[in-house]
């Protein structure tokens, strides 16, 4: 299970800032990466940012340079600081955790294990 929280509110003006947080629970020992994805109306879900336990971050091209992701491994928490928000930033934002790979003995194949949090609405509008 995961939870998310919008610290600064989900409705902001263009150019404004917003900070999101997400706390993971359960089998957190196996988490490799944590991050955020978003899905805007009529669009597919896309990566915003992810970060591994060592602090190495990867950002989606659409937000690179305007967002900063951070992580508290001990608290199983990931944060997303978004600055200079644009209207296209309007979307439902989902916290994500990469739990690595499990093995399916019936198929003989490995498969990725992912955990998704409850989405939070972010609206960027004047």
WOWO-V995777 format. One line per field, one symbol per residue. ss: DSSP state (2 for helix, 1 for strand, 0 for the rest). phi: phi as a letter, one per 20 degrees, with the letter a starting at -180 (. if undefined). A space follows every 10 residues. Layout:
ss: ???
phi: ???
This chain:
ss: 0111110000 1100000111 1111000222 0011111110 0000011111 1100001110 0000001111 1100001111 1100002220 1111111111 1111000011 1111110001 111100
phi: .cccbefene dcegnecbcd cbdecneffe feccaccbce gmcefcfeac befenedcdf ffcgndccdb bdffelcccc edclfdgfff aeddfcceen cddeffemce bfdccceffc edcdbe
